[in-house]
Amino acid sequence: MSHTLTVGQLLHQLRTLDQELPVYLAINPDWPYAHRIDRVVARAEQQAGAVYIAEGGQAGVLPPAVRAELAWS
């Protein structure tokens, strides 16, 4: 089931982590690579505002433990 994550939910999930840890995107279970985050863009239209996180290039293969936790193995 697809779920749209809100800014508040993302902040809640990240709040307890070490603030010096790098953040990567895991994009595709068929090609399980980590991707760097480039920029964050917020659009605040009246009814369809959203935050967009731009992919900033491939950073390597996802570790097997991460793939398993994402159920991508």
PQR file with spaces between the fields and no chain letter, atoms N, CA, C, O and H, PARSE charges and radii, in Angstrom:
ATOM       1  N    MET     1       0.833   -1.172    0.000 -0.4000 1.5000
ATOM       2  CA   MET     1       0.000    0.000    0.000 -0.0000 2.0000
ATOM       3  C    MET     1       0.888    1.250    0.000  0.5500 1.7000
ATOM       4  O    MET     1       1.832    1.347    0.785 -0.5500 1.4000
ATOM       5  N    SER     2       0.587    2.178   -0.863 -0.4000 1.5000
ATOM       6  CA   SER     2       1.348    3.410   -0.951 -0.0000 2.0000
ATOM       7  C    SER     2       0.915    4.375    0.152  0.5500 1.7000
ATOM       8  O    SER     2      -0.257    4.415    0.527 -0.5500 1.4000
ATOM       9  H    SER     2      -0.180    2.099   -1.500  0.4000 1.0000
ATOM      10  N    HIS     3       1.849    5.132    0.653 -0.4000 1.5000
ATOM      11  CA   HIS     3       1.572    6.088    1.719 -0.0000 2.0000
ATOM      12  C    HIS     3       2.358    7.351    1.448  0.5500 1.7000
ATOM      13  O    HIS     3       3.550    7.297    1.146 -0.5500 1.4000
ATOM      14  H    HIS     3       2.801    5.099    0.348  0.4000 1.0000
ATOM      15  N    THR     4       1.696    8.484    1.555 -0.4000 1.5000
ATOM      16  CA   THR     4       2.377    9.753    1.381 -0.0000 2.0000
ATOM      17  C    THR     4       2.865   10.230    2.738  0.5500 1.7000
ATOM      18  O    THR     4       2.071   10.419    3.660 -0.5500 1.4000
ATOM      19  H    THR     4       0.727    8.528    1.800  0.4000 1.0000
ATOM      20  N    LEU     5       4.154   10.421    2.856 -0.4000 1.5000
ATOM      21  CA   LEU     5       4.788   10.860    4.092 -0.0000 2.0000
ATOM      22  C    LEU     5       4.710   12.383    4.180  0.5500 1.7000
ATOM      23  O    LEU     5       5.001   13.075    3.205 -0.5500 1.4000
ATOM      24  H    LEU     5       4.798   10.268    2.107  0.4000 1.0000
ATOM      25  N    THR     6       4.322   12.904    5.332 -0.4000 1.5000
ATOM      26  CA   THR     6       4.277   14.350    5.524 -0.0000 2.0000
ATOM      27  C    THR     6       5.609   14.841    6.094  0.5500 1.7000
ATOM      28  O    THR     6       6.411   14.048    6.587 -0.5500 1.4000
ATOM      29  H    THR     6       4.086   12.342    6.125  0.4000 1.0000
ATOM      30  N    VAL     7       5.836   16.142    6.025 -0.4000 1.5000
ATOM      31  CA   VAL     7       7.045   16.730    6.601 -0.0000 2.0000
ATOM      32  C    VAL     7       7.111   16.406    8.099  0.5500 1.7000
ATOM      33  O    VAL     7       8.173   16.051    8.609 -0.5500 1.4000
ATOM      34  H    VAL     7       5.185   16.787    5.624  0.4000 1.0000
ATOM      35  N    GLY     8       5.992   16.525    8.794 -0.4000 1.5000
ATOM      36  CA   GLY     8       5.963   16.226   10.229 -0.0000 2.0000
ATOM      37  C    GLY     8       6.324   14.783   10.528  0.5500 1.7000
ATOM      38  O    GLY     8       7.069   14.517   11.471 -0.5500 1.4000
ATOM      39  H    GLY     8       5.129   16.814    8.380  0.4000 1.0000
ATOM      40  N    GLN     9       5.809   13.845    9.740 -0.4000 1.5000
ATOM      41  CA   GLN     9       6.130   12.434    9.937 -0.0000 2.0000
ATOM      42  C    GLN     9       7.603   12.163    9.669  0.5500 1.7000
ATOM      43  O    GLN     9       8.237   11.403   10.401 -0.5500 1.4000
ATOM      44  H    GLN     9       5.203   14.061    8.974  0.4000 1.0000
ATOM      45  N    LEU    10       8.152   12.778    8.626 -0.4000 1.5000
ATOM      46  CA   LEU    10       9.573   12.609    8.317 -0.0000 2.0000
ATOM      47  C    LEU    10      10.437   13.163    9.448  0.5500 1.7000
ATOM      48  O    LEU    10      11.378   12.505    9.891 -0.5500 1.4000
ATOM      49  H    LEU    10       7.637   13.396    8.032  0.4000 1.0000
ATOM      50  N    LEU    11      10.122   14.360    9.909 -0.4000 1.5000
ATOM      51  CA   LEU    11      10.878   14.944   11.021 -0.0000 2.0000
ATOM      52  C    LEU    11      10.796   14.080   12.269  0.5500 1.7000
ATOM      53  O    LEU    11      11.790   13.911   12.975 -0.5500 1.4000
ATOM      54  H    LEU    11       9.357   14.894    9.549  0.4000 1.0000
ATOM      55  N    HIS    12       9.624   13.535   12.545 -0.4000 1.5000
ATOM      56  CA   HIS    12       9.459   12.665   13.714 -0.0000 2.0000
ATOM      57  C    HIS    12      10.366   11.436   13.607  0.5500 1.7000
ATOM      58  O    HIS    12      10.990   11.038   14.591 -0.5500 1.4000
ATOM      59  H    HIS    12       8.816   13.672   11.972  0.4000 1.0000
ATOM      60  N    GLN    13      10.440   10.839   12.421 -0.4000 1.5000
ATOM      61  CA   GLN    13      11.276    9.656   12.223 -0.0000 2.0000
ATOM      62  C    GLN    13      12.763    9.991   12.326  0.5500 1.7000
ATOM      63  O    GLN    13      13.543    9.163   12.797 -0.5500 1.4000
ATOM      64  H    GLN    13       9.934   11.163   11.622  0.4000 1.0000
ATOM      65  N    LEU    14      13.168   11.176   11.900 -0.4000 1.5000
ATOM      66  CA   LEU    14      14.576   11.563   11.892 -0.0000 2.0000
ATOM      67  C    LEU    14      15.051   12.161   13.217  0.5500 1.7000
ATOM      68  O    LEU    14      16.251   12.172   13.493 -0.5500 1.4000
ATOM      69  H    LEU    14      12.535   11.849   11.518  0.4000 1.0000
ATOM      70  N    ARG    15      14.143   12.645   14.018 -0.4000 1.5000
ATOM      71  CA   ARG    15      14.477   13.404   15.227 -0.0000 2.0000
ATOM      72  C    ARG    15      15.396   12.657   16.196  0.5500 1.7000
ATOM      73  O    ARG    15      16.239   13.282   16.839 -0.5500 1.4000
ATOM      74  H    ARG    15      13.168   12.635   13.793  0.4000 1.0000
ATOM      75  N    THR    16      15.256   11.350   16.313 -0.4000 1.5000
ATOM      76  CA   THR    16      16.028   10.585   17.294 -0.0000 2.0000
ATOM      77  C    THR    16      17.385   10.134   16.772  0.5500 1.7000
ATOM      78  O    THR    16      18.161    9.530   17.512 -0.5500 1.4000
ATOM      79  H    THR    16      14.571   10.842   15.790  0.4000 1.0000
ATOM      80  N    LEU    17      17.680   10.417   15.511 -0.4000 1.5000
ATOM      81  CA   LEU    17      18.926    9.943   14.903 -0.0000 2.0000
ATOM      82  C    LEU    17      20.055   10.945   15.098  0.5500 1.7000
ATOM      83  O    LEU    17      19.819   12.127   15.351 -0.5500 1.4000
ATOM      84  H    LEU    17      17.050   10.908   14.909  0.4000 1.0000
ATOM      85  N    ASP    18      21.269   10.461   14.979 -0.4000 1.5000
ATOM      86  CA   ASP    18      22.455   11.309   15.023 -0.0000 2.0000
ATOM      87  C    ASP    18      22.384   12.318   13.879  0.5500 1.7000
ATOM      88  O    ASP    18      22.291   11.924   12.717 -0.5500 1.4000
ATOM      89  H    ASP    18      21.460    9.501   14.773  0.4000 1.0000
ATOM      90  N    GLN    19      22.425   13.600   14.188 -0.4000 1.5000
ATOM      91  CA   GLN    19      22.277   14.637   13.177 -0.0000 2.0000
ATOM      92  C    GLN    19      23.457   14.731   12.216  0.5500 1.7000
ATOM      93  O    GLN    19      23.384   15.456   11.224 -0.5500 1.4000
ATOM      94  H    GLN    19      22.501   13.920   15.133  0.4000 1.0000
ATOM      95  N    GLU    20      24.539   14.014   12.490 -0.4000 1.5000
ATOM      96  CA   GLU    20      25.708   14.022   11.601 -0.0000 2.0000
ATOM      97  C    GLU    20      25.680   12.869   10.599  0.5500 1.7000
ATOM      98  O    GLU    20      26.557   12.796    9.738 -0.5500 1.4000
ATOM      99  H    GLU    20      24.598   13.425   13.296  0.4000 1.0000
ATOM     100  N    LEU    21      24.702   11.967   10.684 -0.4000 1.5000
ATOM     101  CA   LEU    21      24.622   10.848    9.745 -0.0000 2.0000
ATOM     102  C    LEU    21      24.267   11.344    8.349  0.5500 1.7000
ATOM     103  O    LEU    21      23.431   12.238    8.219 -0.5500 1.4000
ATOM     104  H    LEU    21      23.990   12.026   11.383  0.4000 1.0000
ATOM     105  N    PRO    22      24.881   10.788    7.295 -0.5600 1.5000
ATOM     106  CA   PRO    22      24.472   11.149    5.936  0.2800 2.0000
ATOM     107  C    PRO    22      23.097   10.544    5.635  0.5500 1.7000
ATOM     108  O    PRO    22      22.714    9.530    6.219 -0.5500 1.4000
ATOM     109  N    VAL    23      22.368   11.174    4.724 -0.4000 1.5000
ATOM     110  CA   VAL    23      21.044   10.703    4.329 -0.0000 2.0000
ATOM     111  C    VAL    23      21.080   10.340    2.850  0.5500 1.7000
ATOM     112  O    VAL    23      21.594   11.100    2.028 -0.5500 1.4000
ATOM     113  H    VAL    23      22.679   11.997    4.250  0.4000 1.0000
ATOM     114  N    TYR    24      20.535    9.179    2.518 -0.4000 1.5000
ATOM     115  CA   TYR    24      20.463    8.712    1.140 -0.0000 2.0000
ATOM     116  C    TYR    24      19.037    8.298    0.818  0.5500 1.7000
ATOM     117  O    TYR    24      18.244    8.015    1.716 -0.5500 1.4000
ATOM     118  H    TYR    24      20.119    8.562    3.185  0.4000 1.0000
ATOM     119  N    LEU    25      18.718    8.265   -0.468 -0.4000 1.5000
ATOM     120  CA   LEU    25      17.449    7.746   -0.933 -0.0000 2.0000
ATOM     121  C    LEU    25      17.662    6.325   -1.434  0.5500 1.7000
ATOM     122  O    LEU    25      18.628    6.054   -2.148 -0.5500 1.4000
ATOM     123  H    LEU    25      19.363    8.495   -1.198  0.4000 1.0000
ATOM     124  N    ALA    26      16.780    5.431   -1.068 -0.4000 1.5000
ATOM     125  CA   ALA    26      16.744    4.082   -1.639 -0.0000 2.0000
ATOM     126  C    ALA    26      15.586    4.105   -2.636  0.5500 1.7000
ATOM     127  O    ALA    26      14.434    4.303   -2.249 -0.5500 1.4000
ATOM     128  H    ALA    26      15.995    5.651   -0.488  0.4000 1.0000
ATOM     129  N    ILE    27      15.891    3.903   -3.922 -0.4000 1.5000
ATOM     130  CA   ILE    27      14.907    4.207   -4.958 -0.0000 2.0000
ATOM     131  C    ILE    27      14.183    2.995   -5.549  0.5500 1.7000
ATOM     132  O    ILE    27      12.959    3.029   -5.680 -0.5500 1.4000
ATOM     133  H    ILE    27      16.826    3.742   -4.237  0.4000 1.0000
ATOM     134  N    ASN    28      14.881    1.954   -5.901 -0.4000 1.5000
ATOM     135  CA   ASN    28      14.295    0.906   -6.727 -0.0000 2.0000
ATOM     136  C    ASN    28      14.718   -0.478   -6.237  0.5500 1.7000
ATOM     137  O    ASN    28      15.912   -0.780   -6.227 -0.5500 1.4000
ATOM     138  H    ASN    28      15.875    1.926   -5.795  0.4000 1.0000
ATOM     139  N    PRO    29      13.773   -1.325   -5.831 -0.5600 1.5000
ATOM     140  CA   PRO    29      14.156   -2.649   -5.338  0.2800 2.0000
ATOM     141  C    PRO    29      14.826   -3.531   -6.399  0.5500 1.7000
ATOM     142  O    PRO    29      15.581   -4.437   -6.047 -0.5500 1.4000
ATOM     143  N    ASP    30      14.567   -3.286   -7.680 -0.4000 1.5000
ATOM     144  CA   ASP    30      15.198   -4.081   -8.735 -0.0000 2.0000
ATOM     145  C    ASP    30      16.652   -3.669   -8.983  0.5500 1.7000
ATOM     146  O    ASP    30      17.449   -4.468   -9.477 -0.5500 1.4000
ATOM     147  H    ASP    30      13.954   -2.549   -7.965  0.4000 1.0000
ATOM     148  N    TRP    31      16.993   -2.439   -8.646 -0.4000 1.5000
ATOM     149  CA   TRP    31      18.357   -1.914   -8.755 -0.0000 2.0000
ATOM     150  C    TRP    31      18.662   -1.210   -7.437  0.5500 1.7000
ATOM     151  O    TRP    31      18.629    0.019   -7.377 -0.5500 1.4000
ATOM     152  H    TRP    31      16.346   -1.790   -8.245  0.4000 1.0000
ATOM     153  N    PRO    32      18.964   -1.976   -6.367 -0.5600 1.5000
ATOM     154  CA   PRO    32      19.032   -1.414   -5.016  0.2800 2.0000
ATOM     155  C    PRO    32      20.297   -0.594   -4.743  0.5500 1.7000
ATOM     156  O    PRO    32      21.252   -1.065   -4.125 -0.5500 1.4000
ATOM     157  N    TYR    33      20.264    0.631   -5.222 -0.4000 1.5000
ATOM     158  CA   TYR    33      21.373    1.551   -4.991 -0.0000 2.0000
ATOM     159  C    TYR    33      20.944    2.673   -4.048  0.5500 1.7000
ATOM     160  O    TYR    33      19.766    3.020   -3.963 -0.5500 1.4000
ATOM     161  H    TYR    33      19.488    1.013   -5.724  0.4000 1.0000
ATOM     162  N    ALA    34      21.915    3.224   -3.352 -0.4000 1.5000
ATOM     163  CA   ALA    34      21.689    4.419   -2.546 -0.0000 2.0000
ATOM     164  C    ALA    34      21.940    5.629   -3.433  0.5500 1.7000
ATOM     165  O    ALA    34      22.844    5.611   -4.268 -0.5500 1.4000
ATOM     166  H    ALA    34      22.872    2.942   -3.421  0.4000 1.0000
ATOM     167  N    HIS    35      21.151    6.674   -3.259 -0.4000 1.5000
ATOM     168  CA   HIS    35      21.300    7.894   -4.033 -0.0000 2.0000
ATOM     169  C    HIS    35      21.431    9.076   -3.084  0.5500 1.7000
ATOM     170  O    HIS    35      20.750    9.147   -2.061 -0.5500 1.4000
ATOM     171  H    HIS    35      20.416    6.689   -2.581  0.4000 1.0000
ATOM     172  N    ARG    36      22.310    9.993   -3.436 -0.4000 1.5000
ATOM     173  CA   ARG    36      22.494   11.201   -2.638 -0.0000 2.0000
ATOM     174  C    ARG    36      21.288   12.124   -2.801  0.5500 1.7000
ATOM     175  O    ARG    36      20.594   12.078   -3.817 -0.5500 1.4000
ATOM     176  H    ARG    36      22.863    9.935   -4.267  0.4000 1.0000
ATOM     177  N    ILE    37      21.046   12.954   -1.799 -0.4000 1.5000
ATOM     178  CA   ILE    37      20.015   13.983   -1.886 -0.0000 2.0000
ATOM     179  C    ILE    37      20.691   15.274   -2.324  0.5500 1.7000
ATOM     180  O    ILE    37      21.729   15.659   -1.786 -0.5500 1.4000
ATOM     181  H    ILE    37      21.610   12.991   -0.973  0.4000 1.0000
ATOM     182  N    ASP    38      20.095   15.933   -3.303 -0.4000 1.5000
ATOM     183  CA   ASP    38      20.679   17.157   -3.831 -0.0000 2.0000
ATOM     184  C    ASP    38      20.026   18.393   -3.222  0.5500 1.7000
ATOM     185  O    ASP    38      20.672   19.127   -2.474 -0.5500 1.4000
ATOM     186  H    ASP    38      19.252   15.621   -3.741  0.4000 1.0000
ATOM     187  N    ARG    39      18.793   18.623   -3.525 -0.4000 1.5000
ATOM     188  CA   ARG    39      18.096   19.826   -3.054 -0.0000 2.0000
ATOM     189  C    ARG    39      16.705   19.465   -2.568  0.5500 1.7000
ATOM     190  O    ARG    39      16.165   18.414   -2.913 -0.5500 1.4000
ATOM     191  H    ARG    39      18.268   18.027   -4.133  0.4000 1.0000
ATOM     192  N    VAL    40      16.140   20.340   -1.772 -0.4000 1.5000
ATOM     193  CA   VAL    40      14.766   20.211   -1.309 -0.0000 2.0000
ATOM     194  C    VAL    40      14.030   21.460   -1.766  0.5500 1.7000
ATOM     195  O    VAL    40      14.475   22.580   -1.516 -0.5500 1.4000
ATOM     196  H    VAL    40      16.579   21.193   -1.493  0.4000 1.0000
ATOM     197  N    VAL    41      12.894   21.260   -2.440 -0.4000 1.5000
ATOM     198  CA   VAL    41      12.105   22.367   -2.962 -0.0000 2.0000
ATOM     199  C    VAL    41      10.699   22.265   -2.381  0.5500 1.7000
ATOM     200  O    VAL    41      10.075   21.206   -2.445 -0.5500 1.4000
ATOM     201  H    VAL    41      12.533   20.350   -2.643  0.4000 1.0000
ATOM     202  N    ALA    42      10.207   23.345   -1.825 -0.4000 1.5000
ATOM     203  CA   ALA    42       8.849   23.371   -1.275 -0.0000 2.0000
ATOM     204  C    ALA    42       7.975   24.245   -2.155  0.5500 1.7000
ATOM     205  O    ALA    42       8.372   25.341   -2.551 -0.5500 1.4000
ATOM     206  H    ALA    42      10.714   24.205   -1.773  0.4000 1.0000
ATOM     207  N    ARG    43       6.797   23.757   -2.454 -0.4000 1.5000
ATOM     208  CA   ARG    43       5.800   24.519   -3.203 -0.0000 2.0000
ATOM     209  C    ARG    43       4.589   24.655   -2.297  0.5500 1.7000
ATOM     210  O    ARG    43       4.111   23.654   -1.762 -0.5500 1.4000
ATOM     211  H    ARG    43       6.475   22.867   -2.132  0.4000 1.0000
ATOM     212  N    ALA    44       4.089   25.846   -2.115 -0.4000 1.5000
ATOM     213  CA   ALA    44       2.993   26.080   -1.178 -0.0000 2.0000
ATOM     214  C    ALA    44       1.744   26.594   -1.875  0.5500 1.7000
ATOM     215  O    ALA    44       1.156   27.588   -1.450 -0.5500 1.4000
ATOM     216  H    ALA    44       4.478   26.659   -2.550  0.4000 1.0000
ATOM     217  N    GLU    45       1.342   25.925   -2.933 -0.4000 1.5000
ATOM     218  CA   GLU    45       0.095   26.309   -3.583 -0.0000 2.0000
ATOM     219  C    GLU    45      -1.056   26.083   -2.599  0.5500 1.7000
ATOM     220  O    GLU    45      -0.930   25.289   -1.667 -0.5500 1.4000
ATOM     221  H    GLU    45       1.820   25.117   -3.278  0.4000 1.0000
ATOM     222  N    GLN    46      -2.149   26.762   -2.802 -0.4000 1.5000
ATOM     223  CA   GLN    46      -3.246   26.729   -1.848 -0.0000 2.0000
ATOM     224  C    GLN    46      -3.736   25.321   -1.533  0.5500 1.7000
ATOM     225  O    GLN    46      -3.941   24.994   -0.364 -0.5500 1.4000
ATOM     226  H    GLN    46      -2.251   27.407   -3.559  0.4000 1.0000
ATOM     227  N    GLN    47      -3.927   24.486   -2.541 -0.4000 1.5000
ATOM     228  CA   GLN    47      -4.504   23.175   -2.275 -0.0000 2.0000
ATOM     229  C    GLN    47      -3.588   22.014   -2.614  0.5500 1.7000
ATOM     230  O    GLN    47      -3.890   20.872   -2.268 -0.5500 1.4000
ATOM     231  H    GLN    47      -3.760   24.751   -3.490  0.4000 1.0000
ATOM     232  N    ALA    48      -2.471   22.280   -3.286 -0.4000 1.5000
ATOM     233  CA   ALA    48      -1.633   21.163   -3.729 -0.0000 2.0000
ATOM     234  C    ALA    48      -0.167   21.390   -3.373  0.5500 1.7000
ATOM     235  O    ALA    48       0.718   21.012   -4.140 -0.5500 1.4000
ATOM     236  H    ALA    48      -2.225   23.207   -3.568  0.4000 1.0000
ATOM     237  N    GLY    49       0.098   21.994   -2.235 -0.4000 1.5000
ATOM     238  CA   GLY    49       1.482   22.208   -1.838 -0.0000 2.0000
ATOM     239  C    GLY    49       2.181   20.884   -1.577  0.5500 1.7000
ATOM     240  O    GLY    49       1.540   19.893   -1.227 -0.5500 1.4000
ATOM     241  H    GLY    49      -0.622   22.301   -1.611  0.4000 1.0000
ATOM     242  N    ALA    50       3.481   20.872   -1.746 -0.4000 1.5000
ATOM     243  CA   ALA    50       4.259   19.651   -1.532 -0.0000 2.0000
ATOM     244  C    ALA    50       5.725   20.008   -1.382  0.5500 1.7000
ATOM     245  O    ALA    50       6.145   21.111   -1.733 -0.5500 1.4000
ATOM     246  H    ALA    50       4.002   21.677   -2.031  0.4000 1.0000
ATOM     247  N    VAL    51       6.499   19.076   -0.861 -0.4000 1.5000
ATOM     248  CA   VAL    51       7.952   19.195   -0.766 -0.0000 2.0000
ATOM     249  C    VAL    51       8.554   18.158   -1.699  0.5500 1.7000
ATOM     250  O    VAL    51       8.122   17.006   -1.702 -0.5500 1.4000
ATOM     251  H    VAL    51       6.158   18.180   -0.576  0.4000 1.0000
ATOM     252  N    TYR    52       9.538   18.545   -2.485 -0.4000 1.5000
ATOM     253  CA   TYR    52      10.198   17.644   -3.421 -0.0000 2.0000
ATOM     254  C    TYR    52      11.664   17.519   -3.049  0.5500 1.7000
ATOM     255  O    TYR    52      12.336   18.521   -2.808 -0.5500 1.4000
ATOM     256  H    TYR    52       9.890   19.481   -2.483  0.4000 1.0000
ATOM     257  N    ILE    53      12.157   16.296   -3.000 -0.4000 1.5000
ATOM     258  CA   ILE    53      13.552   16.022   -2.685 -0.0000 2.0000
ATOM     259  C    ILE    53      14.215   15.530   -3.969  0.5500 1.7000
ATOM     260  O    ILE    53      13.832   14.497   -4.518 -0.5500 1.4000
ATOM     261  H    ILE    53      11.611   15.481   -3.196  0.4000 1.0000
ATOM     262  N    ALA    54      15.201   16.270   -4.436 -0.4000 1.5000
ATOM     263  CA   ALA    54      15.869   15.923   -5.690 -0.0000 2.0000
ATOM     264  C    ALA    54      16.989   14.919   -5.446  0.5500 1.7000
ATOM     265  O    ALA    54      17.746   15.036   -4.482 -0.5500 1.4000
ATOM     266  H    ALA    54      15.511   17.109   -3.989  0.4000 1.0000
ATOM     267  N    GLU    55      17.085   13.944   -6.319 -0.4000 1.5000
ATOM     268  CA   GLU    55      18.148   12.939   -6.290 -0.0000 2.0000
ATOM     269  C    GLU    55      19.420   13.588   -6.814  0.5500 1.7000
ATOM     270  O    GLU    55      19.394   14.297   -7.819 -0.5500 1.4000
ATOM     271  H    GLU    55      16.470   13.848   -7.103  0.4000 1.0000
ATOM     272  N    GLY    56      20.533   13.342   -6.128 -0.4000 1.5000
ATOM     273  CA   GLY    56      21.772   14.007   -6.478 -0.0000 2.0000
ATOM     274  C    GLY    56      22.886   13.081   -6.933  0.5500 1.7000
ATOM     275  O    GLY    56      24.062   13.403   -6.762 -0.5500 1.4000
ATOM     276  H    GLY    56      20.554   12.766   -5.311  0.4000 1.0000
ATOM     277  N    GLY    57      22.540   11.945   -7.508 -0.4000 1.5000
ATOM     278  CA   GLY    57      23.554   11.030   -8.009 -0.0000 2.0000
ATOM     279  C    GLY    57      23.664    9.759   -7.179  0.5500 1.7000
ATOM     280  O    GLY    57      23.344    9.740   -5.990 -0.5500 1.4000
ATOM     281  H    GLY    57      21.585   11.684   -7.647  0.4000 1.0000
ATOM     282  N    GLN    58      24.111    8.726   -7.817 -0.4000 1.5000
ATOM     283  CA   GLN    58      24.236    7.422   -7.181 -0.0000 2.0000
ATOM     284  C    GLN    58      25.416    7.398   -6.209  0.5500 1.7000
ATOM     285  O    GLN    58      26.485    7.936   -6.495 -0.5500 1.4000
ATOM     286  H    GLN    58      24.371    8.742   -8.783  0.4000 1.0000
ATOM     287  N    ALA    59      25.199    6.763   -5.056 -0.4000 1.5000
ATOM     288  CA   ALA    59      26.229    6.720   -4.023 -0.0000 2.0000
ATOM     289  C    ALA    59      26.723    5.310   -3.737  0.5500 1.7000
ATOM     290  O    ALA    59      27.545    5.124   -2.840 -0.5500 1.4000
ATOM     291  H    ALA    59      24.330    6.325   -4.824  0.4000 1.0000
ATOM     292  N    GLY    60      26.250    4.320   -4.468 -0.4000 1.5000
ATOM     293  CA   GLY    60      26.702    2.952   -4.253 -0.0000 2.0000
ATOM     294  C    GLY    60      25.543    2.003   -3.997  0.5500 1.7000
ATOM     295  O    GLY    60      24.383    2.413   -3.944 -0.5500 1.4000
ATOM     296  H    GLY    60      25.582    4.471   -5.197  0.4000 1.0000
ATOM     297  N    VAL    61      25.875    0.743   -3.842 -0.4000 1.5000
ATOM     298  CA   VAL    61      24.884   -0.313   -3.624 -0.0000 2.0000
ATOM     299  C    VAL    61      24.370   -0.237   -2.187  0.5500 1.7000
ATOM     300  O    VAL    61      25.134    0.023   -1.257 -0.5500 1.4000
ATOM     301  H    VAL    61      26.817    0.411   -3.886  0.4000 1.0000
ATOM     302  N    LEU    62      23.064   -0.467   -2.018 -0.4000 1.5000
ATOM     303  CA   LEU    62      22.504   -0.524   -0.668 -0.0000 2.0000
ATOM     304  C    LEU    62      23.082   -1.718    0.073  0.5500 1.7000
ATOM     305  O    LEU    62      23.214   -2.792   -0.512 -0.5500 1.4000
ATOM     306  H    LEU    62      22.444   -0.678   -2.773  0.4000 1.0000
ATOM     307  N    PRO    63      23.427   -1.562    1.337 -0.5600 1.5000
ATOM     308  CA   PRO    63      23.907   -2.699    2.118  0.2800 2.0000
ATOM     309  C    PRO    63      22.823   -3.785    2.226  0.5500 1.7000
ATOM     310  O    PRO    63      21.636   -3.459    2.264 -0.5500 1.4000
ATOM     311  N    PRO    64      23.209   -5.062    2.275 -0.5600 1.5000
ATOM     312  CA   PRO    64      22.230   -6.144    2.367  0.2800 2.0000
ATOM     313  C    PRO    64      21.262   -5.986    3.538  0.5500 1.7000
ATOM     314  O    PRO    64      20.086   -6.321    3.398 -0.5500 1.4000
ATOM     315  N    ALA    65      21.714   -5.491    4.679 -0.4000 1.5000
ATOM     316  CA   ALA    65      20.829   -5.328    5.837 -0.0000 2.0000
ATOM     317  C    ALA    65      19.733   -4.296    5.557  0.5500 1.7000
ATOM     318  O    ALA    65      18.601   -4.450    6.016 -0.5500 1.4000
ATOM     319  H    ALA    65      22.669   -5.218    4.793  0.4000 1.0000
ATOM     320  N    VAL    66      20.070   -3.248    4.806 -0.4000 1.5000
ATOM     321  CA   VAL    66      19.074   -2.228    4.451 -0.0000 2.0000
ATOM     322  C    VAL    66      18.067   -2.822    3.474  0.5500 1.7000
ATOM     323  O    VAL    66      16.863   -2.611    3.623 -0.5500 1.4000
ATOM     324  H    VAL    66      20.989   -3.123    4.433  0.4000 1.0000
ATOM     325  N    ARG    67      18.544   -3.561    2.479 -0.4000 1.5000
ATOM     326  CA   ARG    67      17.631   -4.206    1.534 -0.0000 2.0000
ATOM     327  C    ARG    67      16.685   -5.148    2.254  0.5500 1.7000
ATOM     328  O    ARG    67      15.497   -5.196    1.935 -0.5500 1.4000
ATOM     329  H    ARG    67      19.521   -3.732    2.358  0.4000 1.0000
ATOM     330  N    ALA    68      17.197   -5.899    3.223 -0.4000 1.5000
ATOM     331  CA   ALA    68      16.340   -6.831    3.980 -0.0000 2.0000
ATOM     332  C    ALA    68      15.292   -6.073    4.784  0.5500 1.7000
ATOM     333  O    ALA    68      14.130   -6.480    4.817 -0.5500 1.4000
ATOM     334  H    ALA    68      18.162   -5.860    3.482  0.4000 1.0000
ATOM     335  N    GLU    69      15.683   -4.976    5.434 -0.4000 1.5000
ATOM     336  CA   GLU    69      14.722   -4.205    6.227 -0.0000 2.0000
ATOM     337  C    GLU    69      13.640   -3.586    5.357  0.5500 1.7000
ATOM     338  O    GLU    69      12.496   -3.441    5.787 -0.5500 1.4000
ATOM     339  H    GLU    69      16.627   -4.646    5.407  0.4000 1.0000
ATOM     340  N    LEU    70      14.005   -3.221    4.128 -0.4000 1.5000
ATOM     341  CA   LEU    70      13.025   -2.681    3.175 -0.0000 2.0000
ATOM     342  C    LEU    70      12.236   -3.791    2.477  0.5500 1.7000
ATOM     343  O    LEU    70      11.346   -3.502    1.677 -0.5500 1.4000
ATOM     344  H    LEU    70      14.935   -3.339    3.779  0.4000 1.0000
ATOM     345  N    ALA    71      12.550   -5.048    2.769 -0.4000 1.5000
ATOM     346  CA   ALA    71      11.944   -6.219    2.113 -0.0000 2.0000
ATOM     347  C    ALA    71      12.223   -6.199    0.616  0.5500 1.7000
ATOM     348  O    ALA    71      11.354   -6.535   -0.188 -0.5500 1.4000
ATOM     349  H    ALA    71      13.273   -5.282    3.419  0.4000 1.0000
ATOM     350  N    TRP    72      13.448   -5.801    0.244 -0.4000 1.5000
ATOM     351  CA   TRP    72      13.883   -5.750   -1.146 -0.0000 2.0000
ATOM     352  C    TRP    72      14.836   -6.881   -1.492  0.5500 1.7000
ATOM     353  O    TRP    72      15.456   -6.857   -2.555 -0.5500 1.4000
ATOM     354  H    TRP    72      14.154   -5.528    0.897  0.4000 1.0000
ATOM     355  N    SER    73      14.968   -7.874   -0.612 -0.4000 1.5000
ATOM     356  CA   SER    73      15.920   -8.941   -0.906 -0.0000 2.0000
ATOM     357  C    SER    73      15.241  -10.170   -1.455  0.5500 1.7000
ATOM     358  O    SER    73      15.907  -11.161   -1.755 -0.5500 1.4000
ATOM     359  H    SER    73      14.465   -7.893    0.252  0.4000 1.0000
